[in-house]
Amino acid sequence: MGSLSGKVAIVTGAGQGVGQGIALALASEGASIAALGRTESKLDATCEQIRSRGAKAAPFLCDVAETDTIPATVNAIAEAFGAIDILVNNAYSGAFGPLLSMSGAKFQKGFITGPFAAFAFMKACHPHMKARGGGSIINLVTSAMVRWDPATYGAYAAAKQALRSLTRTAAAEWGPDGIRANNIAPHALSPGLKAWAEQNPEAAEEFRKTIPLGYIGDCEQDIGRAVVALVQPAMRYLTGATIPLDGGQANFG
C-alpha cells in the first residue's frame, strides 16, 4: 500500500521523458495512472512498466492540440477509473527560434498545446476532483520564463508564462473546493535533451556546469518523486506556487 493508494492520476505526454518519469513515480506510490499521449506503442510501454510495479494503468490516445476532444477524454478516464484526483499537464508541442523567423501558426501552437490544453484539462477535471473533496493539479512550466536572455525561447517562455498565471488563478478560485494547483519548472534528461547532449558534448558540459548541484535531473527520481511529494496530503497548504526542479540553476526571485 503506497501513500497514493486509491488515487487516480492523469499524466499527459506519458509515453516518454518527464511525463513517463512522473507517471512511474506516482504509480510506485500506488496511484492508478491514465497515461495520455499521441503514440500508442509508447503509452503501452509506460503502462506495462506501471503494471510491473503493481499499479493500475490504462493508455488513452490524446493529442492535446485537439482541445475540443479533451473533455470527452477526461470523462472516459473518470468512467474507467471511477475518479480523478491528480492532473499533470506535461505534454507540450511548440516552436523555438528567433521571433522574426517564427510563423504565427507556430507561435500559436505553443499556446494551444500549453495553456489552452491545460485549461481544457483543468476545467474538465474540476467537477471530478470536487466530488472527491479535492485534488491536485501540477502544470509544467520552464525556467526560460526568467532567463536574463530569452533569445530563441521567446514563444516557449510566453506560452509557459501564460500557463503559470493560469495555475495561480485556478489556485485562487478553486481553493475552496479543496483543489490545489502548482507549477514545476524542471530540468531533466529527457530523450530530446539526452540526444542533444550526445551530439554536442562540449555545450552539454558547459550547460551542466551552470547547475549548482552538478547534474541534469533524472525524469523519475528527481522530477517524478518531487511531484509525488507535492501531491501528498503533507503539502496540503501549498498552492499557486512555482517550484524550480533544476538543481538550483534558475533564479525565480
C-alpha positions in Angstrom: 0.0 0.0 0.0 1.7 3.2 -1.2 1.0 6.7 0.0 -1.2 7.4 -3.1 -3.1 4.1 -3.0 -6.7 4.7 -4.2 -5.8 7.9 -6.1 -6.2 8.3 -9.8 -3.8 10.4 -11.8 -3.9 11.8 -15.4 -0.5 12.4 -16.9 -0.2 13.9 -20.4 2.8 13.1 -22.5 3.3 10.0 -20.5 4.9 7.9 -23.3 8.5 9.1 -22.6 10.7 11.5 -20.8 9.5 13.6 -17.9 5.8 12.5 -18.3 6.8 8.9 -18.1 9.0 9.6 -15.1 6.2 11.3 -13.3 3.7 8.5 -14.2 6.1 5.8 -12.9 6.8 7.7 -9.7 3.1 8.2 -8.9 2.5 4.6 -9.7 5.2 3.5 -7.4 3.2 5.1 -4.6 0.1 3.2 -5.6 -1.7 5.7 -7.8 -3.7 4.4 -10.8 -2.4 6.1 -14.0 -4.3 7.3 -17.1 -1.3 7.6 -19.5 -2.1 10.1 -22.3 -0.1 10.7 -25.4 -0.1 10.5 -29.2 1.9 7.3 -29.7 0.1 4.1 -28.8 3.3 1.9 -28.6 5.0 4.4 -26.2 1.9 4.5 -23.9 1.6 0.7 -23.9 5.3 0.5 -22.8 4.7 3.0 -20.0 1.6 1.2 -18.8 3.5 -2.1 -18.9 6.2 -0.7 -16.6 3.5 0.7 -14.3 1.7 -2.6 -14.0 5.0 -4.3 -13.3 5.1 -2.2 -10.2 1.7 -3.4 -9.1 -0.3 -0.3 -10.0 -3.2 0.0 -12.4 -2.7 1.8 -15.7 -4.6 2.4 -19.0 -3.4 4.2 -22.2 -5.5 7.0 -23.7 -4.6 8.3 -27.1 -4.8 12.1 -27.0 -3.4 14.9 -29.0 -3.6 17.9 -26.7 -3.6 20.2 -29.7 -7.2 18.9 -30.3 -8.6 20.8 -27.3 -12.2 20.0 -28.3 -11.6 16.3 -27.6 -10.2 16.8 -24.1 -13.5 16.9 -22.1 -14.6 13.6 -23.6 -11.2 12.0 -22.8 -11.4 13.2 -19.2 -14.9 11.8 -18.8 -13.8 8.5 -20.3 -11.0 8.3 -17.8 -13.3 9.1 -14.9 -15.7 6.4 -16.1 -12.8 3.8 -16.5 -11.2 4.5 -13.1 -14.2 5.8 -11.1 -12.5 9.1 -10.1 -9.8 11.7 -10.8 -7.6 13.0 -8.0 -4.4 14.2 -9.7 -3.8 16.0 -13.1 -0.3 16.5 -14.5 -0.2 18.8 -17.6 3.1 17.8 -19.1 2.5 17.5 -22.9 3.6 20.4 -25.0 4.4 20.9 -28.6 5.6 24.4 -29.5 8.3 26.1 -31.5 11.7 27.6 -30.7 13.7 30.2 -32.6 14.0 33.9 -33.2 10.7 35.8 -33.2 11.3 37.3 -36.7 11.6 33.9 -38.2 8.6 32.3 -36.5 5.3 32.0 -38.2 2.1 33.0 -36.5 0.9 29.4 -36.7 4.0 28.0 -34.9 3.7 30.7 -32.2 0.0 29.9 -31.7 0.7 26.1 -31.4 2.7 26.6 -28.2 -0.3 28.4 -26.7 -2.8 25.8 -27.9 -0.8 22.8 -26.6 0.2 24.8 -23.5 -2.3 27.0 -21.6 -5.2 26.2 -23.9 -4.9 22.5 -23.5 -4.1 22.7 -19.8 -7.2 24.9 -19.3 -9.4 22.3 -21.0 -8.0 19.5 -18.8 -8.3 21.6 -15.7 -11.9 22.6 -16.3 -12.9 19.1 -17.3 -11.2 17.6 -14.2 -12.7 20.2 -11.8 -16.1 18.5 -11.1 -14.5 15.1 -10.7 -12.0 16.5 -8.2 -14.6 18.5 -6.3 -16.7 15.4 -6.0 -13.8 13.7 -4.2 -13.4 16.6 -1.8 -10.4 18.0 -3.6 -7.5 17.2 -5.9 -4.1 18.4 -7.1 -3.0 19.9 -10.4 0.6 20.1 -11.5 1.4 22.1 -14.5 4.8 22.1 -16.2 6.4 25.4 -16.9 10.1 26.4 -17.6 13.0 28.4 -16.3 13.1 30.1 -19.7 10.4 32.4 -18.3 13.1 34.0 -16.1 16.2 33.8 -18.2 18.1 37.1 -18.5 18.4 36.4 -22.2 15.4 34.5 -23.5 16.5 34.8 -27.2 15.1 31.9 -29.3 13.0 30.8 -26.3 10.5 33.7 -26.6 7.5 31.8 -27.8 8.1 28.9 -25.4 8.5 31.2 -22.5 5.4 33.3 -23.4 3.2 30.2 -23.5 4.6 28.8 -20.3 4.2 32.2 -18.5 0.6 32.2 -19.5 0.2 28.7 -18.0 1.9 29.9 -14.9 -0.6 32.7 -14.5 -3.5 30.3 -15.2 -2.3 28.0 -12.5 -2.2 30.8 -10.0 -5.8 31.8 -10.9 -7.0 28.2 -10.5 -5.4 28.0 -7.1 -7.2 31.2 -6.0 -10.6 30.2 -7.5 -10.7 26.5 -6.7 -9.0 26.5 -3.3 -12.5 26.5 -1.6 -13.2 23.2 -3.5 -10.1 21.6 -1.9 -8.2 21.7 -5.3 -4.6 22.8 -5.2 -2.7 23.9 -8.3 1.0 24.3 -8.6 3.7 24.6 -11.3 7.0 22.9 -11.6 9.9 24.1 -13.8 12.1 21.0 -14.4 15.4 20.2 -16.0 15.6 16.5 -16.8 17.5 14.2 -19.0 14.6 13.6 -21.4 15.2 11.7 -24.7 15.5 15.1 -26.6 18.0 16.6 -24.1 19.9 13.4 -24.0 20.2 13.3 -27.8 21.3 16.9 -27.8 23.9 16.3 -25.1 25.4 13.3 -27.0 25.6 15.4 -30.2 27.0 18.4 -28.5 29.2 17.1 -25.7 31.1 20.4 -25.1 28.0 22.5 -25.0 26.3 20.0 -22.7 29.2 20.1 -20.3 29.0 23.9 -20.2 25.3 23.6 -19.5 25.9 21.1 -16.7 28.4 23.5 -15.1 25.6 26.1 -14.7 23.7 23.7 -12.4 24.8 24.2 -8.8 24.0 20.5 -7.9 26.2 19.5 -10.8 23.9 17.2 -12.9 20.8 17.2 -15.1 17.9 15.7 -13.2 16.5 12.1 -13.7 13.0 12.1 -15.1 11.7 9.7 -12.4 13.9 10.1 -9.4 14.3 13.9 -9.5 11.2 15.1 -11.2 8.7 12.3 -10.6 9.5 11.9 -6.9 9.2 15.6 -6.4 5.7 15.5 -7.9 4.8 12.7 -5.6 5.8 14.9 -2.7 3.8 17.9 -4.0 0.6 15.9 -4.3 0.8 14.4 -0.8 -1.6 15.5 2.0 1.6 16.7 3.8 1.7 19.5 1.2 -1.9 20.5 1.6 -1.2 24.1 2.4 0.9 24.7 -0.8 -1.0 26.1 -3.8 -0.4 28.7 -6.5 3.4 28.2 -6.3 6.1 27.6 -8.9 8.7 25.1 -7.8 12.0 25.0 -9.8 13.3 21.4 -10.1 16.5 22.3 -11.8 19.3 21.8 -9.3 19.4 25.5 -8.4 20.1 26.8 -11.9 17.3 29.3 -12.3 16.6 32.4 -10.2 12.8 32.8 -9.9 13.3 35.6 -7.4 
